[in-house]
Amino acid sequence: MPADTKVSPAAEFESLKQGSMSVWEYHMRFARLSMYAIYMLLTMEARVRWFVQGLNPLVINEAAITALNSDMNYGKVVAFAQATETHKLKNRIEQEGSNKARSTGNFGGSSGGGGDRSAFRGGSSSPS
C-alpha cells in the first residue's frame, strides 16, 4: 500500500473518539484503523490505553480505573466497556422514566399527552 494511503487512516486513528458511536461501533472502527497505526500499539497496554482514551464520558472512568487496576487485555476492556455502557444507559432510561412519573404526579393517566386536560377545564376536547 502506498505511504500516502496510510497517512489518512493513521491520522484518523490518532484522533479517534467514541462520540455518539456505541462501544461496539467504536471498537470496530478502532480495530480497523489500528492496522494503520501498529507502530503506536506495540504492547497490549498501549492498545488498551488508546482504546480507553477514546471512550466517551459515559464509560471512560470505569474502564480506565479497571484497566489500570487489573490485568486487562484489549478484548476484556472492550467487553467491560460494553457492559458498563449497557448498564449506564439502562440506569439512565430507568431514572428518566422515574423522574417523568414523579413530575406527572403518577396519577395513572396520560403522561404528557394533554388529551385529558379539557375535562379539568370544563371545555370540549376539540382544539381551541
VMD Tcl script that draws the C-alpha trace (Angstrom):
set ca {
  {0.00 0.00 0.00}
  {1.40 3.45 -0.87}
  {2.65 5.54 2.07}
  {0.23 8.42 1.37}
  {-2.71 5.99 1.66}
  {-1.63 5.05 5.19}
  {-1.40 8.65 6.40}
  {-5.11 9.37 6.42}
  {-6.26 6.26 8.33}
  {-3.35 6.62 10.78}
  {-4.29 10.24 11.41}
  {-7.91 9.22 11.81}
  {-6.82 6.57 14.32}
  {-4.84 9.12 16.34}
  {-7.89 11.38 16.67}
  {-10.50 8.60 17.01}
  {-13.09 9.17 19.73}
  {-16.22 7.18 20.50}
  {-18.51 10.19 20.32}
  {-22.05 9.03 19.55}
  {-20.98 5.54 18.44}
  {-21.77 2.57 20.64}
  {-18.79 0.87 22.28}
  {-19.11 -1.93 19.72}
  {-19.07 0.50 16.76}
  {-16.12 2.34 18.28}
  {-14.28 -0.97 18.81}
  {-14.87 -1.99 15.18}
  {-13.54 1.32 13.86}
  {-10.64 1.21 16.33}
  {-9.71 -2.31 15.20}
  {-9.91 -1.38 11.50}
  {-7.88 1.82 11.85}
  {-5.35 0.35 14.27}
  {-3.90 -1.66 11.38}
  {-2.59 1.66 10.03}
  {-1.04 2.65 13.35}
  {0.64 -0.56 14.51}
  {3.73 1.43 15.49}
  {1.62 3.12 18.20}
  {0.31 -0.15 19.62}
  {3.42 -2.20 20.27}
  {2.14 -3.55 23.60}
  {-1.22 -4.69 24.94}
  {-1.07 -1.85 27.48}
  {-0.69 0.70 24.68}
  {-3.66 -0.80 22.79}
  {-5.82 -0.73 25.93}
  {-4.71 2.84 26.78}
  {-5.51 4.15 23.27}
  {-8.91 2.43 23.31}
  {-9.85 3.72 26.75}
  {-8.70 7.28 25.96}
  {-11.19 7.43 23.09}
  {-14.21 6.28 25.08}
  {-16.97 8.76 25.82}
  {-17.58 10.10 29.34}
  {-20.37 7.59 29.95}
  {-17.87 4.74 30.32}
  {-14.34 6.14 30.34}
  {-13.90 6.47 34.11}
  {-14.87 2.91 34.98}
  {-12.94 1.47 32.02}
  {-9.81 3.47 32.84}
  {-9.87 2.52 36.52}
  {-10.47 -1.13 35.72}
  {-7.75 -1.20 33.06}
  {-5.26 0.37 35.46}
  {-6.13 -1.77 38.47}
  {-6.28 -5.18 36.83}
  {-4.66 -7.27 34.17}
  {-6.95 -6.24 31.31}
  {-6.23 -7.17 27.73}
  {-7.91 -5.46 24.80}
  {-10.76 -7.97 24.50}
  {-11.57 -7.77 28.19}
  {-11.59 -3.97 28.23}
  {-13.92 -3.87 25.20}
  {-16.31 -6.31 26.90}
  {-16.12 -4.34 30.16}
  {-16.79 -1.04 28.35}
  {-19.78 -2.57 26.54}
  {-21.23 -3.90 29.78}
  {-20.67 -0.56 31.51}
  {-22.32 1.32 28.64}
  {-25.33 -1.01 28.66}
  {-25.70 -0.75 32.44}
  {-25.42 3.04 32.49}
  {-27.83 3.52 29.58}
  {-30.34 1.22 31.27}
  {-29.98 3.18 34.53}
  {-30.37 6.48 32.69}
  {-33.55 5.29 30.96}
  {-34.99 3.99 34.23}
  {-34.11 7.22 36.02}
  {-35.66 9.35 33.28}
  {-38.81 7.21 33.45}
  {-38.90 7.57 37.22}
  {-38.40 11.34 37.01}
  {-41.11 11.62 34.37}
  {-43.53 9.62 36.54}
  {-42.77 11.85 39.52}
  {-43.19 15.05 37.52}
  {-46.60 13.97 36.16}
  {-47.81 13.19 39.65}
  {-48.14 9.48 38.92}
  {-51.93 9.77 38.55}
  {-52.08 6.83 36.17}
  {-53.39 8.99 33.35}
  {-51.77 10.14 30.18}
  {-48.13 11.10 30.62}
  {-47.83 14.47 28.96}
  {-50.19 13.98 26.00}
  {-52.53 16.67 27.24}
  {-55.60 14.92 25.83}
  {-57.42 14.77 29.18}
  {-56.86 18.38 30.24}
  {-60.12 19.61 28.74}
  {-62.10 17.61 31.28}
  {-60.47 19.63 34.07}
  {-61.12 22.95 32.31}
  {-64.73 22.14 31.68}
  {-64.28 22.62 27.93}
  {-64.62 20.34 24.98}
  {-61.86 18.08 23.79}
  {-61.61 19.84 20.43}
  {-58.77 22.33 19.83}
  {-59.47 25.99 20.53}
}
mol new
graphics top color blue
foreach p $ca { graphics top sphere $p radius 0.5 }
foreach p [lrange $ca 0 end-1] q [lrange $ca 1 end] { graphics top cylinder $p $q radius 0.2 }
display resetview
